[in-house]
Amino acid sequence: MINILTDSIADIPKDLLAKYFIKAIPMYVQLNGSVYSDGETITPDEIFKNVEKTGKYPTTSAPPPSDFLEYFDCNEPSIFIGVSGQLSATIKNALAGKQELGKKDIEIIDSRSISIGYGNVVLQAAKWRDEDFAFDELVQKIRDLVTASRGIFILNSLEYLYHGGRCSAIDHFASSLLKIRPFLNIKPDGTLGVLKKVRGSRNKAVKELFNYFTDQYLNYEIDHISIGHLDCIEEAELLKDKINALGYKKEILITKIGCVLASHSGPYPLGIAFSAAEK
């Protein structure tokens, strides 16, 4: 059987990892001089409480090449689908691990996305694997789905992005002063872009998120929808109901954001991931 591998930023629930025989390689969170494995030895709530208590913000890091060796060193061929190479050293380290091992039947795929934006891809890859696609055909189908995948999300503030060095002091100041809630998207090249700067209430930001998705839904063939959140399940369920009301009949996965993305997003991120094809 072909091994389907990913990293923990894909934010795939553990029950689905087990169901589809997917292995998720843990990322790392550094906090107060200690190093934790994402989702294994620390939780987002613990991160946020520590920031409130100490004023010190977390940093994150990719698994080193040696971590990948442990997962790649097997008899079966493997496909690793990882977080955007524009945002993390994960893909680079995976390639280094492959080179060190010297195996040819390992494919490294840059998702050019984050979190549920490629968690969907990983799950679909495992489903296709179970349909007995040949290795090369499966790799091509995954790459095509990566190209079609989209991700949009809102944050409550730019506080964590600013302290993580991922937004400017000017943007951070303006966001704090004007109560702006950033509305971000994942660009085709795997970087993050600002779609809108929503000024006002959280409800307004959630409406903007749904309105943007609705425009996509009306203009493209939309599939593989999932909703990611952290401690805002009511909003996630509301989005799911609204998407179903548009006429979408397939399953919509709601999943909880993990520690690595939470370290950069801060509390209450909410996003929608999907694939979009021309009608």
C-alpha positions in Angstrom: 0.0 0.0 0.0 1.2 3.5 -0.8 2.0 5.5 2.3 0.2 8.9 2.5 2.1 11.2 4.7 1.6 14.8 5.8 2.6 17.2 8.6 0.6 18.2 11.6 -0.3 21.6 10.2 -2.8 19.9 7.9 -5.1 19.8 11.0 -6.7 16.4 10.1 -8.6 15.0 13.0 -7.0 11.9 14.6 -9.9 9.7 13.9 -9.6 10.4 10.2 -5.9 9.9 10.2 -6.5 6.4 11.6 -9.4 5.7 9.3 -7.5 6.5 6.2 -4.1 5.2 7.4 -2.4 8.7 7.1 0.7 9.5 9.1 1.1 13.1 10.3 4.6 14.2 11.2 4.6 16.6 14.2 5.7 20.1 13.8 7.3 21.9 16.8 6.3 24.8 19.0 8.8 26.7 21.1 7.5 28.4 24.2 9.5 29.8 27.2 12.6 27.8 26.3 10.8 24.5 25.9 10.0 22.6 22.7 6.7 20.8 22.2 5.3 18.5 19.6 2.3 20.0 17.9 -0.9 18.4 19.2 1.0 15.8 21.3 2.6 17.7 24.2 0.9 21.1 24.1 -2.6 22.5 23.2 -3.6 25.9 21.7 -5.3 26.8 25.0 -2.0 26.3 26.9 -0.3 28.5 24.4 -2.8 31.3 24.7 -2.8 31.1 28.5 0.9 31.3 28.6 1.0 34.4 26.4 -1.6 36.1 28.6 0.5 35.2 31.7 4.0 36.0 30.4 3.6 38.2 27.4 5.9 35.9 25.5 4.7 34.6 22.1 5.4 31.2 20.7 7.6 30.4 17.7 7.3 27.3 15.5 9.7 25.1 13.5 9.6 22.4 10.9 10.6 18.8 11.6 14.3 18.3 10.8 15.4 15.9 8.0 16.1 13.2 10.6 12.4 13.1 11.5 11.5 12.4 7.9 13.9 9.5 7.7 11.9 7.7 10.3 8.7 7.9 8.2 10.3 7.5 4.8 12.4 4.4 5.7 9.9 1.7 4.7 9.4 -0.9 2.0 6.4 0.8 0.4 6.4 3.9 -1.8 5.4 7.1 -0.1 3.8 10.4 -0.9 4.4 13.3 1.4 2.1 16.4 1.1 3.3 19.3 3.2 2.6 22.8 4.2 3.5 25.6 1.8 7.2 25.8 1.1 6.8 29.6 1.1 5.8 29.6 4.8 7.9 26.8 6.3 11.1 24.8 5.8 9.1 21.6 6.0 9.3 20.8 2.3 13.0 21.6 2.1 13.7 19.3 5.1 11.5 16.5 3.6 13.5 16.7 0.4 16.8 16.6 2.4 15.5 13.5 4.2 14.6 11.8 0.9 18.0 12.6 -0.5 19.8 11.2 2.5 17.8 8.0 2.4 18.4 7.6 -1.3 15.0 6.1 -2.1 13.4 6.9 -5.5 9.8 5.9 -4.6 9.2 8.9 -2.4 7.3 11.9 -3.8 7.4 15.3 -2.1 4.4 17.5 -2.9 4.3 21.2 -1.9 0.6 21.9 -1.1 1.2 25.7 -1.5 -1.3 26.0 1.4 -1.8 25.8 5.1 -4.0 23.9 7.5 -7.3 22.7 6.1 -6.3 24.2 2.8 -4.3 21.0 2.1 -5.8 18.8 4.8 -8.6 18.3 2.2 -6.0 17.3 -0.4 -4.4 14.7 2.0 -7.7 13.1 2.8 -8.6 12.9 -0.9 -5.2 11.4 -1.7 -5.8 8.6 0.8 -9.2 7.9 -0.7 -7.8 7.7 -4.2 -5.0 5.5 -2.9 -7.6 3.1 -1.6 -9.2 3.0 -5.1 -5.9 1.4 -6.2 -4.6 4.2 -8.5 -1.0 3.5 -9.7 1.7 5.6 -8.0 2.4 8.0 -10.9 -1.3 8.5 -11.6 -2.0 9.2 -8.0 0.8 11.8 -7.8 -0.6 13.6 -10.8 -4.2 13.6 -9.4 -2.9 15.1 -6.2 -0.9 17.8 -7.9 -4.0 18.7 -10.0 -6.0 19.0 -6.8 -3.3 21.2 -5.2 -3.6 23.6 -8.1 -7.4 23.8 -7.7 -7.4 24.2 -3.9 -8.3 27.5 -2.2 -8.3 28.7 1.4 -9.9 31.8 3.0 -10.0 32.8 6.7 -10.5 35.5 9.2 -8.5 36.4 12.3 -9.6 38.4 15.3 -6.5 40.5 15.2 -2.9 40.7 13.8 -1.4 40.4 17.3 0.1 37.0 16.9 1.2 37.5 13.3 2.9 40.7 14.3 4.8 39.1 17.2 5.8 36.2 14.9 7.3 38.7 12.5 4.7 38.1 9.8 3.1 41.5 9.5 4.5 45.1 9.8 4.3 47.3 12.8 2.2 49.8 10.8 -0.4 47.1 9.9 -0.5 45.9 13.4 -1.0 49.4 14.8 -3.7 50.2 12.3 -5.5 46.9 13.0 -5.4 47.5 16.8 -6.5 51.2 16.5 -9.3 50.7 14.0 -10.5 47.3 15.2 -9.8 45.8 11.8 -10.2 42.0 11.4 -8.0 40.7 8.7 -9.5 38.6 6.0 -6.8 36.5 4.4 -6.4 34.1 1.5 -3.8 31.6 0.4 -2.3 32.8 -2.9 -1.6 30.3 -5.8 2.2 30.6 -5.0 1.6 29.5 -1.4 2.0 32.9 0.2 -0.6 34.7 2.3 -2.5 37.6 0.9 -5.0 40.2 2.4 -8.3 40.0 0.6 -10.0 42.6 2.8 -9.5 44.5 6.1 -12.9 44.2 7.7 -13.6 47.0 10.2 -16.2 46.4 12.8 -17.8 43.4 14.6 -16.9 39.8 14.4 -20.3 39.1 12.9 -19.5 41.4 10.1 -16.2 39.6 9.4 -18.0 36.2 9.3 -20.6 37.6 6.9 -17.8 38.9 4.6 -16.2 35.4 4.7 -19.4 33.7 3.7 -20.2 36.4 1.0 -16.8 35.8 -0.6 -17.3 32.1 -0.6 -20.8 32.5 -2.1 -19.3 34.4 -5.0 -16.8 31.6 -5.6 -19.6 29.0 -5.3 -21.7 30.8 -8.0 -18.8 31.2 -10.4 -16.9 27.9 -10.1 -17.5 24.2 -9.6 -16.8 23.9 -5.9 -15.9 20.7 -4.1 -13.9 19.3 -1.1 -15.3 21.8 1.3 -14.0 21.9 4.9 -14.3 24.5 7.7 -11.5 25.1 10.2 -11.9 26.9 13.5 -10.6 27.2 17.0 -13.1 27.7 19.8 -15.8 29.1 17.5 -17.8 26.0 16.7 -21.1 27.9 16.5 -19.7 30.1 13.7 -18.4 27.0 11.9 -21.7 25.2 12.1 -23.5 28.4 10.9 -21.2 28.5 7.9 -21.9 24.9 7.2 -25.7 25.5 7.3 -25.4 28.5 5.0 -23.2 26.5 2.5 -25.7 23.7 2.5 -28.5 26.2 1.9 -26.6 27.2 -1.3 -27.3 23.7 -2.6 -24.1 21.9 -1.7 -25.0 18.3 -1.0 -21.7 16.6 -0.2 -20.1 16.2 3.2 -18.5 19.3 4.8 -15.8 18.5 7.3 -15.5 20.8 10.4 -12.2 20.5 12.1 -10.3 22.2 14.8 -7.1 24.2 14.2 -3.9 22.9 15.8 -1.1 24.4 17.7 1.2 25.6 14.9 -1.4 27.6 13.0 -2.8 28.9 16.4 0.7 30.2 17.3 0.4 32.5 14.3 -3.3 33.2 14.1 -4.1 33.8 17.8 -7.5 32.9 19.2 -10.6 32.3 17.2 -9.4 31.8 13.6 -12.2 30.7 11.2 -11.7 29.6 7.6 -13.1 27.7 4.6 -11.1 25.5 2.3 -12.4 24.2 -1.0 -11.4 23.3 -4.6 -12.5 25.4 -7.5 -12.7 24.4 -11.1 -14.0 26.3 -14.1 -17.7 25.6 -14.9 
